[in-house]
Amino acid sequence: MDRPALADFLRRRREALRPGDIGLPTGARRRTPGLRREEVAALATMSTDYYTRLEQQRGPQPSEQMLSSLARALRLTEGERDYLFQIAGHNAPTSYPVTTHVAPALLRVLDRLADTPALILSNLGETLVQNRMADALFGEQSGYTGLARSGIYRWFTDPRERLRYPEDDRDRQSRAQVANLRAAYGSMGPHSRAGDLVTALHKASSEFTDLWERHEVARRFEDHKTLIHPEIGPIELDCQALFTEDQSQALLVLTAAPRTEDYEKLQLLSVLGHQPTARST
């Protein structure tokens, strides 16, 4: 681990960012350039003291998970992320699944979406990052582990996952989940995380197996859906998707038509804030 290089790199990347780059208001004039240490720490979900010690060459060696969080917080490119891993004493994660690093271009768009639910998903239905409004609508979705990281897997193995959809729309959602996985399977191949997910779902769900045999393939670029919130009730939303060039990640933005009851419900949701939802273990 090269402590001086790590400290200098973190400081320089922090100073290169501006509040507007991560969706924060510019506010009063700052005494130093870039983001504050506490802002980077909050984005990386770590303590300010821990991050400060890294910049002061005093911290312990960060874990790979911590480095991934820092790379996302500092909006690093893949090359910058690999360099961060190397100077921190870890192998560059070039062989890691693409889902370990959120596309900076999608993050820049997400940072500017504060008044409507938005989240970034992998092509396996894993929530990589979500804004405060998505927290309020769906609950925290990025903390699952193992196969349960995939919303597709949870859809077919955890009945609670379906409660946010009206009963008469669940069959359509099941078909869409399988069609999305089929698209990922086609691009990633059978000996991949997509293949592992397909194998596990065949064992866990006869419904999945029946739908898989239809060979339907689709990546939805837009959708109209009704979601059921535990306190607000049903909300009709339009869902737009912005994909990375390799189709491995997508930014989903959910909006309601202005001056409608559903738009008013979204405004109420922003006031209510995060609602606890059932979680897989």
C-alpha positions as CSV (number, residue, x, y, z in Angstrom):
1,M,0.0,0.0,0.0
2,D,1.4,3.4,-1.1
3,R,0.1,5.7,1.6
4,P,1.5,9.0,0.2
5,A,0.2,8.2,-3.3
6,L,-3.2,7.2,-1.9
7,A,-3.6,10.3,0.2
8,D,-2.5,12.6,-2.6
9,F,-4.8,10.9,-5.1
10,L,-7.9,11.1,-2.9
11,R,-7.2,14.7,-2.0
12,R,-6.7,15.8,-5.6
13,R,-9.8,13.9,-6.8
14,R,-11.9,15.4,-4.0
15,E,-10.7,18.9,-4.9
16,A,-11.5,18.4,-8.5
17,L,-15.2,17.8,-7.8
18,R,-17.7,20.6,-7.3
19,P,-20.9,20.4,-5.3
20,G,-22.9,20.7,-8.5
21,D,-21.1,17.6,-9.9
22,I,-22.8,15.4,-7.3
23,G,-26.2,17.2,-7.1
24,L,-25.5,19.4,-4.1
25,P,-26.4,23.1,-4.0
26,T,-23.4,25.4,-4.5
27,G,-24.3,27.5,-1.5
28,A,-21.9,30.0,0.0
29,R,-18.4,30.5,-1.3
30,R,-16.1,27.8,0.0
31,R,-12.7,28.5,1.6
32,T,-11.1,25.5,-0.2
33,P,-11.7,24.1,-3.7
34,G,-13.8,21.0,-4.3
35,L,-15.9,18.9,-1.9
36,R,-15.4,18.8,1.8
37,R,-14.1,15.6,3.4
38,E,-17.4,15.0,5.2
39,E,-19.2,15.2,1.9
40,V,-17.0,12.5,0.3
41,A,-17.3,10.4,3.4
42,A,-21.1,10.6,3.3
43,L,-21.2,9.7,-0.4
44,A,-19.0,6.7,0.3
45,T,-21.0,5.7,3.4
46,M,-18.0,5.8,5.7
47,S,-17.1,8.0,8.7
48,T,-15.5,11.3,8.2
49,D,-12.7,10.3,10.6
50,Y,-11.9,7.2,8.6
51,Y,-11.7,9.2,5.3
52,T,-9.7,11.9,6.9
53,R,-7.1,9.4,8.2
54,L,-6.7,8.1,4.6
55,E,-6.0,11.6,3.3
56,Q,-3.5,12.1,6.2
57,Q,-1.6,8.8,5.5
58,R,-2.8,7.4,8.8
59,G,-5.6,5.1,7.9
60,P,-5.6,1.3,7.7
61,Q,-5.6,-0.4,4.3
62,P,-9.1,0.0,2.8
63,S,-11.0,-3.1,1.8
64,E,-12.0,-3.7,-1.8
65,Q,-15.6,-2.9,-0.9
66,M,-14.5,0.4,0.7
67,L,-12.4,1.3,-2.4
68,S,-15.4,0.6,-4.7
69,S,-17.5,3.0,-2.5
70,L,-14.7,5.6,-2.8
71,A,-14.5,5.2,-6.5
72,R,-18.2,5.8,-6.8
73,A,-18.2,8.8,-4.4
74,L,-15.4,10.5,-6.3
75,R,-16.9,9.7,-9.7
76,L,-13.8,7.9,-10.9
77,T,-13.4,6.5,-14.4
78,E,-12.5,2.8,-14.7
79,G,-8.9,3.7,-15.3
80,E,-8.9,5.9,-12.2
81,R,-10.6,3.2,-10.2
82,D,-8.0,0.6,-11.2
83,Y,-5.2,3.0,-10.1
84,L,-6.9,3.6,-6.8
85,F,-7.0,-0.2,-6.1
86,Q,-3.3,-0.5,-7.1
87,I,-2.0,2.2,-4.8
88,A,-4.1,0.9,-2.0
89,G,-2.4,-2.5,-2.3
90,H,-5.1,-4.5,-4.2
91,N,-5.2,-6.0,-7.6
92,A,-7.1,-3.8,-10.1
93,P,-10.6,-5.2,-10.5
94,T,-10.4,-5.6,-14.2
95,S,-11.8,-9.1,-14.0
96,Y,-14.6,-8.1,-11.7
97,P,-18.2,-8.0,-12.9
98,V,-19.2,-4.6,-14.4
99,T,-21.7,-4.2,-11.6
100,T,-19.0,-3.4,-9.1
101,H,-18.4,0.0,-10.7
102,V,-21.3,2.3,-11.5
103,A,-21.0,4.1,-14.8
104,P,-19.9,7.7,-14.1
105,A,-22.1,9.1,-16.9
106,L,-25.2,7.6,-15.4
107,L,-24.2,8.9,-11.9
108,R,-23.9,12.4,-13.3
109,V,-27.4,12.2,-14.5
110,L,-28.7,10.6,-11.2
111,D,-27.0,13.4,-9.2
112,R,-29.3,15.9,-10.9
113,L,-32.5,14.1,-10.2
114,A,-33.7,15.1,-6.8
115,D,-37.4,15.5,-7.2
116,T,-38.3,12.2,-8.8
117,P,-37.4,8.5,-8.0
118,A,-34.3,7.3,-9.9
119,L,-32.0,4.4,-9.6
120,I,-29.2,2.6,-11.5
121,L,-29.6,-1.1,-12.1
122,S,-27.3,-3.8,-13.5
123,N,-28.5,-6.0,-16.4
124,L,-29.2,-8.6,-13.7
125,G,-31.7,-6.4,-11.9
126,E,-29.2,-5.4,-9.1
127,T,-29.8,-1.9,-7.6
128,L,-26.4,-0.3,-7.6
129,V,-27.3,3.2,-6.3
130,Q,-30.6,5.1,-5.8
131,N,-31.6,8.6,-4.9
132,R,-33.6,9.7,-1.8
133,M,-36.9,9.5,-3.7
134,A,-36.3,6.0,-4.8
135,D,-35.5,5.1,-1.2
136,A,-38.9,6.5,-0.3
137,L,-40.7,4.6,-3.1
138,F,-39.0,1.3,-2.9
139,G,-37.1,1.2,0.3
140,E,-33.3,0.7,0.4
141,Q,-32.6,-1.9,-2.4
142,S,-28.8,-1.9,-2.6
143,G,-27.9,-3.8,0.6
144,Y,-28.8,-7.3,-0.4
145,T,-26.2,-10.0,-0.8
146,G,-25.7,-13.1,-2.8
147,L,-28.3,-14.1,-5.3
148,A,-30.8,-11.8,-3.5
149,R,-29.0,-8.8,-4.9
150,S,-30.9,-9.4,-8.1
151,G,-34.5,-8.1,-8.1
152,I,-35.2,-10.8,-10.7
153,Y,-34.2,-13.5,-8.3
154,R,-36.2,-12.0,-5.5
155,W,-39.3,-11.7,-7.7
156,F,-39.5,-15.5,-8.1
157,T,-38.3,-16.5,-4.6
158,D,-39.7,-13.9,-2.2
159,P,-43.5,-13.3,-2.3
160,R,-43.0,-9.9,-0.6
161,E,-41.3,-8.6,-3.6
162,R,-44.6,-8.6,-5.6
163,L,-46.6,-6.6,-3.0
164,R,-45.6,-3.3,-4.6
165,Y,-47.4,-4.3,-7.9
166,P,-51.2,-4.8,-8.4
167,E,-52.2,-8.4,-8.5
168,D,-53.5,-8.1,-12.1
169,D,-50.1,-6.8,-13.3
170,R,-47.9,-9.5,-11.7
171,D,-48.0,-11.9,-14.6
172,R,-46.8,-9.2,-17.0
173,Q,-44.0,-8.3,-14.6
174,S,-43.0,-11.9,-14.4
175,R,-42.7,-12.1,-18.2
176,A,-40.7,-8.9,-18.3
177,Q,-38.3,-10.1,-15.6
178,V,-37.5,-13.3,-17.5
179,A,-37.2,-11.4,-20.8
180,N,-34.7,-9.0,-19.3
181,L,-32.7,-11.9,-17.8
182,R,-32.8,-13.7,-21.2
183,A,-31.3,-10.6,-22.8
184,A,-28.5,-10.5,-20.2
185,Y,-27.9,-14.2,-20.6
186,G,-27.6,-13.8,-24.3
187,S,-24.9,-11.2,-24.0
188,M,-23.0,-12.7,-21.0
189,G,-23.2,-16.4,-21.9
190,P,-24.1,-19.5,-19.8
191,H,-20.8,-19.5,-17.9
192,S,-21.4,-16.1,-16.2
193,R,-23.3,-14.6,-13.3
194,A,-26.4,-14.5,-15.6
195,G,-25.9,-18.3,-16.1
196,D,-25.6,-18.9,-12.4
197,L,-28.8,-16.9,-11.8
198,V,-30.7,-18.9,-14.4
199,T,-29.6,-22.2,-12.9
200,A,-30.6,-21.1,-9.4
201,L,-34.0,-19.9,-10.6
202,H,-34.7,-23.1,-12.4
203,K,-34.3,-24.9,-9.1
204,A,-36.3,-22.4,-7.1
205,S,-39.3,-21.6,-9.3
206,S,-41.4,-23.6,-11.7
207,E,-43.0,-20.4,-12.8
208,F,-39.6,-19.1,-13.9
209,T,-38.9,-22.4,-15.8
210,D,-42.2,-22.2,-17.7
211,L,-41.5,-18.6,-18.7
212,W,-37.9,-19.2,-19.6
213,E,-39.0,-21.9,-22.1
214,R,-40.9,-19.1,-24.1
215,H,-37.6,-17.6,-25.2
216,E,-38.9,-14.1,-24.9
217,V,-36.1,-11.5,-25.0
218,A,-36.5,-7.8,-24.2
219,R,-34.9,-4.7,-22.7
220,R,-37.6,-2.3,-21.8
221,F,-36.7,1.3,-22.7
222,E,-39.9,2.7,-21.4
223,D,-42.9,1.5,-19.4
224,H,-46.1,2.6,-17.7
225,K,-46.8,1.0,-14.4
226,T,-48.7,1.2,-11.2
227,L,-46.8,0.8,-7.9
228,I,-48.4,0.3,-4.5
229,H,-46.8,2.3,-1.7
230,P,-47.6,1.0,1.8
231,E,-48.8,4.4,3.0
232,I,-49.8,6.4,-0.1
233,G,-51.4,3.6,-2.0
234,P,-51.2,3.1,-5.8
235,I,-49.2,5.5,-7.9
236,E,-49.2,5.5,-11.7
237,L,-45.8,6.2,-13.1
238,D,-43.9,6.4,-16.4
239,C,-40.6,4.6,-16.3
240,Q,-37.8,5.7,-18.7
241,A,-34.5,3.9,-19.0
242,L,-31.1,5.3,-20.1
243,F,-28.6,2.5,-20.9
244,T,-24.8,2.5,-21.0
245,E,-23.3,1.8,-24.4
246,D,-22.7,-1.9,-23.5
247,Q,-26.2,-2.3,-22.0
248,S,-24.8,-3.6,-18.7
249,Q,-26.3,-0.8,-16.6
250,A,-29.4,1.4,-16.8
251,L,-30.7,4.5,-15.1
252,L,-34.4,4.2,-14.4
253,V,-36.3,7.4,-13.9
254,L,-39.9,7.3,-12.7
255,T,-42.2,10.3,-13.3
256,A,-45.9,11.2,-13.0
257,A,-47.8,13.5,-15.3
258,P,-47.9,17.1,-14.0
259,R,-51.0,18.3,-12.3
260,T,-52.4,14.8,-11.7
261,E,-53.2,13.0,-8.5
262,D,-50.2,10.7,-9.0
263,Y,-47.9,13.8,-9.3
264,E,-49.3,15.0,-6.0
265,K,-48.6,11.6,-4.5
266,L,-45.0,11.9,-5.5
267,Q,-44.8,15.3,-3.8
268,L,-46.2,13.7,-0.7
269,L,-43.7,10.9,-0.9
270,S,-40.9,13.4,-0.9
271,V,-42.2,14.7,2.4
272,L,-42.8,11.3,4.0
273,G,-39.2,10.2,3.1
274,H,-37.9,6.7,3.4
275,Q,-40.4,4.0,4.4
276,P,-39.1,0.6,5.8
277,T,-39.9,-2.3,3.6
278,A,-39.4,-6.1,3.9
279,R,-35.8,-7.2,3.3
280,S,-34.3,-10.6,2.4
281,T,-31.6,-12.0,4.6
